[in-house]
Amino acid sequence: MISYIILGIGAGILAGLFGIGGGIVIVPALVFIFGMSLLAASGTSLAALLLPAGITALLQYKRAGLLNIKISAIVAFGIFCGSAIGANVALNINNILLKQIYGLFLIWAGIKFARPLDLFQTNKKNKEPDKTREDYENLKLYIFFAVGIIAGIAAGMFGIGGGIVITAFLIGILKLPAKNAIAISLASLLLPVGLPGVISYYMKGYIEVLPAIMIAIGIELGSAFSANFAIKMKSDYIKRLYGCFIILIGIYFIIQKFLI
């Protein structure tokens, strides 16, 4: 069981840094290291993310004044509505093509964050600035609900918490400051928003309960450490690091069928 806690710690470090649930790391590890089937790994990952893992990290973001509770609640409701849709899609169709499309989206988003061409430019163009807190708090709430729906569908389909979609949209498309987006993502994943998807997997017998609990404990430990580190980092560094991370994840989704 210790190995599951170690896996959770690794996922928790990424959670605190990038505001993701950690499922993007948990699922492949459960498949390749622990020998679970893809559906069992997805269900177990989603179940681990039901527990309030990452609450310590979230409190650090809140103390730093980076959290908007209302927007987080709207995103969370969207995830709740979308997760059952994604789980039922995953359980009823061959979704290899969808995963490859999702992988291409992540690579595209990652390139926008990492901006690798900037390294070769001597005269850098002025990039569009992030919105201020007042700017993004004035956006229509249905926009954040839509982000939650999309994240929920991805969560149900791929066994991830949805945070990788939330942060990609909030930072890359809505232009929220990186640290605020991470805080909102963490908060939206705190409640058991993936419950409909978990129920769908559980009814089909695709959840390992004890490993899920051990992984959740590890996420709590890892996220507390990395959140403090992320809050002190420059936002531009966070964006670039996040971009490199999701490019790797996008590649994983594209080549996944050759690995499993």
N, C-alpha and C positions, 0 to 999 in steps of 0.2 A: 504493500500500500504506500510505502514511502516514495516509490517511483512516481506514483500518481500525484503526490504532493509536490515533488520536484517539477513535474510537468506543469502543474498549476502555478508555481512560482515563476517559471519562464513566461507563461501566458500573462501573469499578473504584471510583470515588468513592462510588457508591451501595452497592457491596458492602461497603466498609469502614464506612460509616455504619450500614447496616441489616442486614448479615449475609446479603445476597442474592447470588446468582451473577452477576447483571447481565443475564441473558437477557431480562428484562422490558423492557429498554431496547434490547438488541441486535436482537431480532427485528423490531420495527417500523422501526428505522433501516435494517436490511438490505432491508426491503421498499420503504419509501418513498424512501430516499436512493440505495440501490445497485441497486434494480430487481430484486431476487431474488423468486422466487415464495415464497409463505408456507411451503410445505413445505421448500424449500431454505434459507430463513432459519432455520426452526426447527432443521433438522438441523445447519447450520453453527454456530448459537449453542450447541447442545448439545455439539458437538465442541470448541468453544473453551473450554467450561467443564470439559472433561476434564483439561486441563493444570492443574498446581498453582498456578493464579492465586490471588492473595490470601494467599499464605503469609507475606509480610512483615507484612501487617495482622494475621494470626492470631498471629504471634509477639509483637506488641505487646499483644494481649489476654491472651496467656499470661503475659507478664511482669507484667501488672497483676493476675494471680491470678483472672481471670474465666473460665477455661476448665475444663470437665469433660470429660476425654478419653473416659471410659467411655460417658457418655451420647451424646457426639458419634459414637462408633463405632456405637452401637445405631441412631441416627437414620440414619447413612450406610448401614448394611446394609438398612434399610427402603427408602431411596431406590433402592438397587441392585435390590431385588426389584420395586419398583413402576414403574421407568422403562420397562422393556420393554412392560409392560401399556399404559401411556399412549401410547407410540410406535405400537404396533399399532392402538390405537383411532383415533389421529389419521390413520393411513395407510389405514384401511379404512372410515371413516364420515365423513359430513358433520357436523363437530362445532361448527357455528356456535351451535346452541342451548346446548351444553355450555359454550362460552366465555361466553355471556351469563349463564348461571347462575353461573359462576365470577366474572364481573364483579360480579354482585349480592352475592356473598359478600365480595368485597374491599371493596366500598363499605360493607357492614354492619360489617366488621371495622375499616375505617378510621374510621368514625364513633365506634366504641367507643374507639379509641386517641386520636383528636383531641379528643373530647368538646367539640364546638363550643358546646353549650348552657351549659357552665360559664362562658362569657364573659358570659352574661346573668344569672347567678345571683349575688345578693349574699350569701346564706347558703349556702355550698357544703356539701353533705353529705360526710361522711367516706366516702371510697371504700375498697374492700377493699384492704388492703395487699398488696404483692408477697410471695411466699414468700421466706424466707431461703434461703441456699445449703443449709443442713442439711435444710430442709423439702423442697425439690425433689429433692435427692439421695436421699431416702427414698421417692420415688414408684416404683411398679412399672415395671420396664424395658420391659415390653410396651407401655406407654403411649407411650414414646418411639419404639418400633419402629413403632407404628401411625401416629404423626406422620410418620415417614420414608416409610412406604408411600404415604400420601396425597400427600406432597410429590413422591415419585418418579413417581406417576401424572400429577400436574400437570406435572412436568418433561418427561416423554415426550410428553405431548399438546400442550404449548404452547411447547416449545423453551426453557423457562426452567430455571434451576438447581434450583428447588424451595425456595430460601431464603425467598422471600416467603410461602410456606405455613408453613414451619418457624417463622419468627419470629412470624407471626400466631398460630399455635397456642400456642407456648411463652409468649408474652407475654399474649395476649388471653384464652386459655382456661386454661392451666396456671399463669398468674400468676408466671412466672419474672421476676426482675429483668431489665430491658431489656438491659443490657450483657452479662450472662451468656448470655442467649438469643442475642444477636448472635454472641458467641464460639463457642457450640455450633453455630450454623448455619454459620458460616464453616468450622469444622473438619470438619463432616459433608460439606461440599461439596469438601473439599480432595482427597480420593481420587477416582479416576475412576468414581464411583458411577453416572454416567449411561451407562456403556459399553454395556449391553444396548440402550438406546434409540438410541445412536449407530450401533451395528451395523445396526439395523433401517433407519435412514435411509440409511446408506452403501450397503447392498445394493440400495436402490431408486434410488441415484444422486442423493441430495438433500443432499450435503455438499460445500462448497468448502473444500479443505484449507488452502491458503495464507492466505485471509482469516481462517480460524479461528485459525491460529497468530498472526497479527498482532494480532487482537483480544485473545487471551490475554496477549500481552506488554503491551498497553495496560492491561488489568485489573490486572496486577501493579503498574504504576506508579501508577495512580489509587487503588487500595485502600490502599497504604502511607501516602499522604498523609491520607486521610479517617479512617482508624482512629485515628490519634493525636488528631485533632480530636474524634471521637466519645467516646473514653475520658474526655476532660476535660469533656464536656457533662453536665448534669444528666439523669438518667434520664427525668424527666417531659417534658423538652424533646424527647428522642429519640422518646418515644412519640407525642407530638403531631405532630412532623415526619413520622414514619413513617406515621401515620394519614392525613395530607394526601396523602402520596405514593401510598399504595395506593388511596385514593379516586380519584385521577386515573387510575391503572392500571385500576381497575375500570370506569370510564367508557370507557376505551379498548377494553376487551374487549367491552363492550356495543355500541358503535357501530362495531366493527371491520369488520363486513360491509358497511357503507356506505362505507368508506374504501378497501377493497382490491377 
